[in-house]
Structure formats: C-alpha cells, structure tokens
Amino acid sequence: MKENSLIIYVQIALVAVLLIYFYFRRKNRGSGQRDRRGRVEAKVIGGKLEPAELRIPRGELSLLVISRLDREPREELFEIEEFELYELLPALNATIMKVQPRKRGTFPIVLAGERQVGTVTVE
C-alpha cells in the first residue's frame, strides 16, 4: 500500500512540474526581450504591435521576428528609420530581420509609413 501511494505522489509532482514549466514558458514567449538565441519576437494583431516595447542590446546582432496575424492589407510596411530598416510584412506570415544597432536610445516603430505602433530600446 505504501508503494502505491508513493507512486501516486511522484506522478502528481511530475504533472505539477510539467504544468508549471509550460505555464511560464508560454508567458515569456514574445516578451519583447532578446532570448538566448538572439531573437526578439513580437506580433502584429489588429494593426497593433504586441508587445509595444522591444529591447535590443547595442552592438550585438539580433533577429527581429515579427509575426503578422492580420489578413488585410496583404502587405504592410514595417520601419525603424534610425536603423534604416524598411521591410514589407506579408499577411499571416512571420518576417525575420537582422539588426545590429550602434547607438543607444529609444526609437519609434512605424507601420504603413504613418502610425507609430511601438518603440525599440537599445541598451
């Protein structure tokens, strides 16, 4: 009887650890922070950037991964003028852009050449 209850406790603990792992893993994804592989992820949903603030280290190569989940318009211009970064984001696709900023500061992110949807902070 003792062995059965010990096995049940171990199984419950294992399930709890897995649930906690997947809960926090999902929370950190797309946080606008650079991960250990050098990627910064964000989404464009309803014409808005989520998260609205991205953080990138100065002088290091980073990959901006922007997933555009909108259907219309078919393409939308994404720009960070200070980085001379201008990229068309196709609908329902992810776009990967390489950046290696040289100066610190906070710079606007503009969609469709007209509206600011967020900022990128170079630290």
C-alpha positions as a Python dict, from the first residue, in 0.01 Angstrom:
ca = {
    (1, 'M'): (0, 0, 0),
    (2, 'K'): (285, 238, 84),
    (3, 'E'): (445, 182, -257),
    (4, 'N'): (122, 269, -438),
    (5, 'S'): (77, 595, -251),
    (6, 'L'): (442, 689, -314),
    (7, 'I'): (397, 627, -688),
    (8, 'I'): (84, 843, -688),
    (9, 'Y'): (268, 1129, -510),
    (10, 'V'): (556, 1108, -760),
    (11, 'Q'): (313, 1118, -1052),
    (12, 'I'): (131, 1420, -907),
    (13, 'A'): (460, 1601, -852),
    (14, 'L'): (570, 1526, -1209),
    (15, 'V'): (245, 1658, -1353),
    (16, 'A'): (271, 1972, -1137),
    (17, 'V'): (627, 2040, -1254),
    (18, 'L'): (525, 1998, -1619),
    (19, 'L'): (226, 2230, -1582),
    (20, 'I'): (438, 2498, -1415),
    (21, 'Y'): (703, 2467, -1685),
    (22, 'F'): (456, 2507, -1972),
    (23, 'Y'): (270, 2790, -1799),
    (24, 'F'): (581, 3005, -1752),
    (25, 'R'): (728, 2909, -2091),
    (26, 'R'): (419, 3045, -2262),
    (27, 'K'): (427, 3364, -2053),
    (28, 'N'): (784, 3453, -2153),
    (29, 'R'): (736, 3392, -2525),
    (30, 'G'): (710, 3710, -2730),
    (31, 'S'): (804, 3929, -2438),
    (32, 'G'): (999, 4178, -2649),
    (33, 'Q'): (1321, 4073, -2477),
    (34, 'R'): (1615, 3913, -2655),
    (35, 'D'): (1631, 3540, -2591),
    (36, 'R'): (1947, 3329, -2562),
    (37, 'R'): (1950, 3269, -2940),
    (38, 'G'): (1949, 3643, -3012),
    (39, 'R'): (1584, 3663, -3120),
    (40, 'V'): (1331, 3929, -3025),
    (41, 'E'): (975, 3824, -3104),
    (42, 'A'): (662, 4036, -3148),
    (43, 'K'): (323, 4008, -3318),
    (44, 'V'): (115, 4249, -3524),
    (45, 'I'): (-251, 4187, -3436),
    (46, 'G'): (-526, 4427, -3541),
    (47, 'G'): (-269, 4678, -3662),
    (48, 'K'): (-101, 4690, -3317),
    (49, 'L'): (239, 4559, -3212),
    (50, 'E'): (240, 4323, -2912),
    (51, 'P'): (444, 4385, -2704),
    (52, 'A'): (468, 4752, -2792),
    (53, 'E'): (821, 4787, -2648),
    (54, 'L'): (1113, 4580, -2777),
    (55, 'R'): (1459, 4571, -2615),
    (56, 'I'): (1783, 4505, -2805),
    (57, 'P'): (2145, 4522, -2685),
    (58, 'R'): (2375, 4774, -2853),
    (59, 'G'): (2643, 4639, -3084),
    (60, 'E'): (2517, 4279, -3090),
    (61, 'L'): (2346, 4111, -3382),
    (62, 'S'): (1981, 4042, -3304),
    (63, 'L'): (1699, 3890, -3506),
    (64, 'L'): (1363, 4067, -3502),
    (65, 'V'): (1092, 3809, -3563),
    (66, 'I'): (767, 3987, -3643),
    (67, 'S'): (460, 3766, -3692),
    (68, 'R'): (181, 3949, -3872),
    (69, 'L'): (-153, 3784, -3793),
    (70, 'D'): (-373, 4031, -3987),
    (71, 'R'): (-533, 3931, -4318),
    (72, 'E'): (-570, 4283, -4460),
    (73, 'P'): (-390, 4465, -4611),
    (74, 'R'): (-194, 4195, -4793),
    (75, 'E'): (136, 4370, -4714),
    (76, 'E'): (224, 4637, -4461),
    (77, 'L'): (542, 4841, -4432),
    (78, 'F'): (739, 4800, -4106),
    (79, 'E'): (1006, 5058, -4040),
    (80, 'I'): (1259, 5170, -3784),
    (81, 'E'): (1406, 5476, -3953),
    (82, 'E'): (1707, 5512, -3721),
    (83, 'F'): (1825, 5160, -3818),
    (84, 'E'): (1742, 5220, -4186),
    (85, 'L'): (1518, 4916, -4156),
    (86, 'Y'): (1227, 4905, -4402),
    (87, 'E'): (1052, 4574, -4457),
    (88, 'L'): (721, 4463, -4609),
    (89, 'L'): (532, 4231, -4375),
    (90, 'P'): (306, 3991, -4568),
    (91, 'A'): (-29, 3896, -4414),
    (92, 'L'): (-37, 3582, -4198),
    (93, 'N'): (343, 3534, -4207),
    (94, 'A'): (648, 3581, -3989),
    (95, 'T'): (932, 3803, -4110),
    (96, 'I'): (1288, 3783, -3976),
    (97, 'M'): (1508, 4094, -3985),
    (98, 'K'): (1872, 4125, -3875),
    (99, 'V'): (1969, 4435, -3677),
    (100, 'Q'): (2289, 4544, -3507),
    (101, 'P'): (2225, 4890, -3360),
    (102, 'R'): (2525, 5112, -3289),
    (103, 'K'): (2373, 5385, -3070),
    (104, 'R'): (2168, 5370, -2753),
    (105, 'G'): (1825, 5520, -2722),
    (106, 'T'): (1455, 5465, -2775),
    (107, 'F'): (1332, 5473, -3134),
    (108, 'P'): (980, 5459, -3284),
    (109, 'I'): (846, 5162, -3478),
    (110, 'V'): (615, 5272, -3758),
    (111, 'L'): (364, 5064, -3957),
    (112, 'A'): (229, 5157, -4300),
    (113, 'G'): (451, 5465, -4308),
    (114, 'E'): (213, 5664, -4092),
    (115, 'R'): (134, 5532, -3744),
    (116, 'Q'): (368, 5461, -3458),
    (117, 'V'): (283, 5125, -3303),
    (118, 'G'): (568, 5084, -3058),
    (119, 'T'): (928, 5152, -2967),
    (120, 'V'): (1259, 4972, -2970),
    (121, 'T'): (1501, 5046, -2688),
    (122, 'V'): (1871, 4989, -2748),
    (123, 'E'): (2055, 4924, -2422),
}
